[in-house]
Amino acid sequence: MRLGTLKGQGGAVLTDDGAYLLPDGLTVGDLLAQGLERTLEHGSTAARGSPLPYGPESLELPYFPTSVRDFVTFESHVEGVRRSIEGSPGVPEAWYDAPTFYFTNPHALYGPGQPIPKPERCHALDYEMEVGAVVGPDLEIVGYTIVNDWSARDIQAREMQVGLGPAKGKDFATSIGPWVVTADELAPYLTDDGFLDLDCQAFVNGERLGHDRLSHMRWTFAEMVAYAVRDSVVKPGDLLASGTTGGGGCLAELWGRNGERTPPPLEIGDVVRLEVEGIGTLEAAIA
């Protein structure tokens, strides 16, 4: 089941026949917080109504996460970006200990197709191709969506020398969408060891720059949830992002491998499109 939010109309079940508004004024966030079983029940009830026409331009941010944790679970991404940002080879030994994450800004979220303002002092703007898991009650994963963790690499490179991780290099924008796909829809893609084997591609102005499989994550989403909740609190509606894929899942990885900023950083007018098998397409232009 695909769940999205229509501009000016609210949450809906999205099908090839049209959009079915959720009953009783429920939002997509309300639904997801009730768990997978209740989400599917409400969604099935809504789908008995009359469908509304919709297109990509009709969609906005699918829901507002209660928090956003962004992990770093792809080894090849760490290797390439570390060389690009820090000028250091290899992968830190500590990376292998656990699925490390940071909290990003839940107040700077952008929906599908929504233009991304380029930070004023940024000269090395980058995309990051990720998949996010939505947590429900009892720490179950209710659904998945595409995440683009936009990054100001020049700002990030400077501020991370302080040792507190990324902040202004990351907190200006995160795109989520185009909808949330319920976990049951992606069950056929699960491997025997719990990874989602989804094909992921990233395009800039129509040129494919990134290609990887989500199953190349070192940790499963279930392991990420287990680590996040250790000595802490994870609430229904929290979004846990996979971290950036390898294979050109961001420009900085390619810069690290090429030894220069090739392909060039994103500029105003550039269009980034992320495609993830089983989920959909998330696109945005730089403004």
C-alpha positions in Angstrom: 0.0 0.0 0.0 1.3 3.5 -0.9 0.4 6.3 1.5 0.9 9.9 0.6 -0.4 13.4 1.3 -2.2 15.4 -1.4 -1.8 19.2 -1.4 -4.8 20.8 0.3 -6.6 17.6 0.8 -4.7 15.5 3.3 -3.6 11.9 3.6 -4.5 9.3 1.0 -4.0 5.8 -0.2 -2.4 6.1 -3.6 -3.2 3.6 -6.3 -2.9 3.4 -10.1 -6.7 4.2 -10.2 -6.4 7.3 -8.1 -6.1 8.6 -4.6 -8.5 7.6 -1.8 -8.6 10.0 1.1 -8.1 8.6 4.6 -11.2 8.5 6.8 -12.0 10.7 9.7 -9.3 13.3 8.9 -6.5 10.8 9.6 -3.1 11.9 8.5 -0.5 9.5 7.1 1.5 10.1 10.3 -1.5 9.2 12.5 -1.9 6.0 10.5 1.7 4.9 10.7 1.9 5.5 14.4 -0.9 2.9 14.9 1.2 0.1 13.4 1.1 -2.0 10.2 -2.0 -3.9 10.9 -4.2 -0.9 11.7 -2.6 1.0 8.8 -3.6 -1.7 6.4 -7.1 -1.8 7.9 -7.7 1.9 7.6 -6.2 2.0 4.2 -8.4 -0.8 3.0 -11.5 1.1 4.3 -10.4 4.2 2.5 -9.9 2.4 -0.8 -13.6 1.5 -0.9 -14.5 5.1 -1.5 -14.3 7.2 -4.6 -10.8 7.9 -6.1 -9.5 11.3 -6.9 -7.1 12.0 -9.8 -3.6 12.8 -8.8 -0.2 13.2 -10.3 3.4 13.9 -9.1 2.6 17.6 -8.8 -0.3 16.8 -6.3 2.0 15.3 -3.7 3.7 17.0 -0.7 5.7 15.7 2.2 4.1 12.3 2.9 4.3 12.7 6.7 6.1 14.6 9.5 8.5 12.3 11.3 8.8 12.6 15.0 12.5 12.5 14.6 15.0 11.7 11.9 18.1 9.6 12.5 20.5 9.3 9.6 22.8 6.3 9.7 25.9 5.5 7.7 25.7 1.8 6.7 27.5 1.6 3.4 31.2 0.9 3.6 32.1 2.1 0.1 30.4 5.4 0.8 32.4 5.9 4.0 35.6 5.1 2.2 35.0 7.5 -0.7 33.6 10.4 1.3 36.3 10.2 4.0 38.9 10.6 1.3 37.0 13.5 -0.1 36.0 15.4 3.1 38.9 14.5 5.4 41.7 13.6 2.9 42.1 10.2 4.8 42.2 6.8 3.2 40.2 3.7 4.3 37.4 3.3 6.8 37.7 4.1 10.5 37.9 0.9 12.6 35.1 2.2 14.9 32.7 2.2 11.9 32.6 -1.6 12.1 31.5 -1.6 15.8 27.8 -0.4 15.3 25.5 1.4 12.9 26.4 5.0 13.7 23.9 7.8 13.2 23.3 11.5 13.8 20.1 13.4 14.2 19.1 15.7 11.4 16.7 18.7 11.4 13.0 17.6 11.4 12.0 21.2 10.7 13.7 21.4 7.3 11.9 18.6 5.4 10.9 18.9 1.8 8.4 16.8 -0.1 8.6 15.4 -3.7 9.2 17.9 -6.3 9.7 20.7 -3.8 12.7 23.0 -4.8 15.7 22.9 -2.5 17.2 26.3 -1.7 21.0 26.3 -2.1 22.7 27.4 1.1 24.2 30.9 0.6 27.7 30.0 1.6 27.8 26.6 0.0 30.1 26.0 -3.0 30.0 22.1 -2.9 26.4 21.1 -2.8 25.7 17.4 -2.9 22.8 14.9 -3.0 22.7 11.7 -0.9 20.6 8.6 -2.0 19.1 6.8 0.9 16.1 4.7 2.0 14.2 5.5 5.2 12.3 3.1 7.5 9.3 4.4 9.5 9.0 2.9 13.0 5.7 1.9 14.5 4.5 0.7 17.9 6.6 -2.1 19.5 9.6 -1.0 17.3 8.1 -2.7 14.2 8.9 -1.2 10.8 5.7 0.0 9.3 6.9 1.4 6.0 9.7 2.7 3.8 10.3 5.9 1.8 13.1 7.5 -0.2 15.4 10.0 1.5 17.7 12.6 0.0 20.1 14.0 2.7 21.3 17.1 0.9 24.8 18.1 2.0 27.0 21.2 1.9 30.3 19.4 1.6 32.6 22.4 1.9 30.8 23.6 5.1 30.7 20.0 6.4 34.5 19.5 5.8 35.3 22.5 7.9 32.9 22.0 10.8 33.7 18.3 11.3 37.2 19.3 12.2 35.7 20.3 15.6 34.8 16.7 16.3 31.1 17.0 16.8 29.9 15.7 13.5 27.9 17.5 10.7 25.6 20.3 11.6 25.3 23.3 9.2 26.6 21.1 6.4 23.4 19.0 6.8 20.6 20.8 8.6 19.3 23.0 5.7 17.3 20.4 3.8 16.2 16.7 3.7 13.8 15.5 1.0 11.4 12.6 1.8 8.9 10.8 -0.5 7.2 10.5 -2.8 5.1 8.4 -0.4 5.5 5.7 2.2 5.2 2.1 1.0 4.0 -0.2 3.7 6.4 -2.9 4.9 4.3 -5.8 3.5 4.7 -4.5 0.0 8.5 -4.9 0.2 8.5 -8.3 1.9 9.3 -10.1 -1.4 12.5 -8.2 -1.6 13.8 -9.4 1.8 16.8 -11.7 1.8 17.2 -14.6 4.1 19.4 -12.5 6.4 17.0 -9.6 6.7 18.3 -7.1 4.1 16.1 -5.4 1.5 17.5 -6.1 -2.0 16.4 -3.0 -3.8 18.0 -1.5 -6.9 18.9 2.2 -6.3 19.8 4.8 -8.9 20.7 8.4 -8.8 20.5 10.8 -11.7 21.6 14.5 -12.1 20.1 16.3 -15.1 19.2 12.9 -16.6 22.7 11.4 -16.3 23.0 8.4 -14.1 25.8 9.0 -11.6 24.9 6.5 -8.9 23.9 2.8 -8.9 23.9 0.4 -5.9 21.8 -2.2 -4.2 20.3 -1.5 -0.8 21.3 -5.0 0.3 24.9 -3.8 0.4 24.1 -2.2 3.8 26.3 -3.6 6.6 23.4 -3.6 9.1 19.7 -4.4 8.6 17.0 -1.8 9.5 16.0 -4.1 12.4 19.6 -3.9 13.7 19.5 -0.1 13.3 16.3 0.1 15.3 17.8 -2.1 18.0 20.9 0.1 18.2 18.9 3.4 18.2 16.7 2.2 21.2 19.7 1.1 23.3 19.6 3.2 26.5 17.3 5.6 24.7 13.8 6.1 23.2 12.4 5.4 19.7 8.9 6.6 19.2 6.3 5.6 16.6 6.7 7.8 13.5 10.5 8.1 13.9 12.4 7.9 10.6 15.6 5.9 10.4 17.5 6.5 7.2 19.9 3.9 5.8 22.7 6.3 5.0 24.0 6.9 1.5 24.4 4.0 -0.8 27.8 3.3 -2.5 28.4 3.3 -6.2 28.0 7.1 -6.6 25.1 7.5 -4.1 26.6 11.0 -3.6 29.0 13.2 -5.4 31.5 13.3 -2.6 32.2 9.6 -2.9 33.0 10.1 -6.6 35.2 13.1 -5.7 37.1 11.0 -3.3 37.7 8.3 -5.8 38.5 10.7 -8.7 40.8 12.9 -6.7 38.9 16.0 -7.8 35.4 17.5 -7.8 34.2 15.6 -10.9 31.3 15.4 -11.5 30.9 19.0 -10.4 28.9 20.1 -7.4 25.2 20.9 -7.8 24.2 24.3 -8.9 20.9 26.2 -9.1 18.8 24.7 -11.8 20.2 21.2 -11.5 17.6 18.4 -11.1 18.3 15.3 -8.9 16.2 12.2 -9.4 16.5 9.2 -7.1 14.8 5.9 -8.1 14.4 3.0 -5.7 12.9 -0.3 -6.8 9.7 -1.2 -5.1 9.3 2.4 -3.7 9.3 4.9 -6.5 11.0 8.1 -7.6 12.0 11.2 -5.6 13.0 14.3 -7.6 13.9 17.9 -6.8 15.6 20.9 -8.4 18.1 23.2 -6.8 16.7 26.7 -6.4 
